[in-house]
Amino acid sequence: MRISLKLLTLLMIFSILISSCEDEKEEPAIAPNLDYEIILYQYQNDVEIKAEFETGLQWCFSYLGAQLEKGSWAKGTSWLDTQRIQIDVEEFGFDQTALQSLKELISIYKQSEEYSVTGGIDAGRFVVSIFNNSNHYYKIVGMPSVLNNFVSDYTFLQKKAAIIESAVAFGERIINIPQEDGNIHSLGYLAEEIIGSLSDSSHVVKENEVMDIMPNGQLRFGIYNANKELITGADTTLSIAGKPAKCLWCHEVNIQTAIAALTAIPGYYSPPQFDSVINQNRTILEAYRASLNTEIDFNDISQHAELEKLYIRFMEPSTKRLSGEWSITEQEVKSRLSNLSTHINHEFPELGNLYHRTEVETYSPYQVIRSTSSARETVLNEPNLLL
């Protein structure tokens, strides 16, 4: 009986010790959220190096609103081999609106035949889908679907600017200038594309283009029709503005002055007066950007071109690039596309002889998700995977 009590006591002590040890065990690590991860392929079009490729990706995500604080790129990316980079967009400092849209697009691309066959997605295809597709761009950057919701966030000066000779519009324009209060959050602009004339007040507004500044210091663009509804690109009968991706290509990182305007209209800011106000706003924006702890170097005006080359390389692939995409020799590519002609890109002639993506897509050995038919120009039937 005494032995049993001793055994019982020892068992109880042992049980308490085991329980205590279990309590002291560390909590299991939280598993990464794979919903925000995707594998991208770098297919070389010419002699693009990894540093240029990564810079292009950084500018793409930055143009979409990513904060990209220093160190976030290394934390959110990992090269799996010489061609594939795994990215986690959750590490780049997007807001929840952007993350939700990116999550949906990542899911769709992961379910594609291309992803299943190759183990990833063409980085160019992904960039064109999230940046050059206006429907997706608007969702990611949170552009309001109606103009009034954009305008309500800003206070404009009573006096407007008249742009009679425009580098963009075929007719005249009115620019509503923000009443700035010393910070970038007040800098919202509204351009009205008109028919008729400001000089005799016969003008009618046919389209609206807006621009403001995102918290990461990048410009954000939107285009609205006469009914003040968000549209994928500018009316080609009114201007050459194209889609938001073209606005960003033209503006680069700047709030543009009146490049071509000369004529002054009574009651409106003249071109020199407009430029003076814009230069003050530029100073505010530059000071704000200088305060950011970001991977993006706003002082290097050549960096954004790596994004443009990235989507051009996809939209206008070379034989070398298609050889990598389709896992066949360059000679086989030429044979397969023998009925198609090549061209030279006028901006980047160094890219060599190129095809048009819209012409070669049907030759792909696997099914792909259609992104857009033009990187910059207005596309009326732009695909929308975020309905």
C-alpha positions, 0 to 999 in steps of 0.5 A: 500500500505504501509502495502504491502511494509512492508510485502514485506521488511520483507519477503525479510529479512526473505528469506535472513536469511534462505539462510544464515542459509542454507549456514552455514550448514555443508557439508554432511559426505562422505560415506565410500567406501563399495567396500573395506569392507568385513565381515570375519568369524572366525571358531575355529579349536581348541582353537584359540583366537581372538588375535591370529586370528587378528595377523594372518590377520595382517601378511597376509595383511602385506605380501601383502604390507600393511603399517599397520601404528599403529592405522590403524588396529583399524580404519579398523576393527570392530567385529560385534559379537563373530564370525564376523569381518568387515574389510576395507582394504582401511585403511591398507595402500595398494597402488592403485595396491593392492587396485584395486585387493583386491576390485575385489576379495572382490566384487566376494566373496560378490556375492558368495552363501556362503556370501549370506547364512552366511552373511560373508566369511570364513576368512581362505578362503579369506586369502588363496585366496589373499595370498596362490593363486599365481595368486592373490598374484602376482597381489596384490603385483605388481610382473612384468609379465616378468623377465626383468621388475623386473631385470631392477629395480636393479643393481647386482654385477658383481661377483655372488654366487655359491650354489652347495649344496642347501637346496631348489634346487635339482641341483646347483644355481647361486645367483645374489647379489644386489649392495646395496646403503645403502637402502632397495630399492636397495635390489633385488635378482635373483636366477638362477636354473640350470641343468648341472655343474658350475665347467665345465661351462656346466650349463643351466638356467631352472628357475629364482626366485626373491626377493626384499623388499616392502616399508613396510619392507616385502619380495616379491617373484616371480618365472619365467620360462626359458622363463622369464615368471611369473609362479605360482610355482617352477618346482617340478623337479628342487626344493622344492621351491613351490609357493611364499607363501612357500618362505615366510614360509621358509624365514619368515622375513629374507634374507637367508644365504647359509644354506647348501652350502659348496663347493666353485667354482673359479670365484664365491663368496664362501658360507662364502663370500656370507653369509658375504654380506647377513649379511650386507644386513640384517643389512640395512633391520633391520635398515629400519624396526626399523624406521617404525611405524607399527603394525607388530613386526618384532622382534617377530619371532613367530608372522608370525606363526599365519598366517600359522596356519590361512591358515592351519586351513582352508586347514586342518579343524577339526570336530569342525571347520566344525561344525561351517562352516556348522551349524551342530553338530560335531557328524553330521560332523563325520557322514557326513564324515565317509568315510574320514580319518583324519591326524595330521599336522606335524608342528602343532600337537596340532591342533588335527585330521584334514581333507583335504579341497579338500576332504570335500569341496563337502559336504558344504551346500552352494556353495563356490568359489574355492581358491587353492588345496595347500597352499604352493606347486606348483599348475599348474591350480591355479584359477585366479579370476583377469583375 
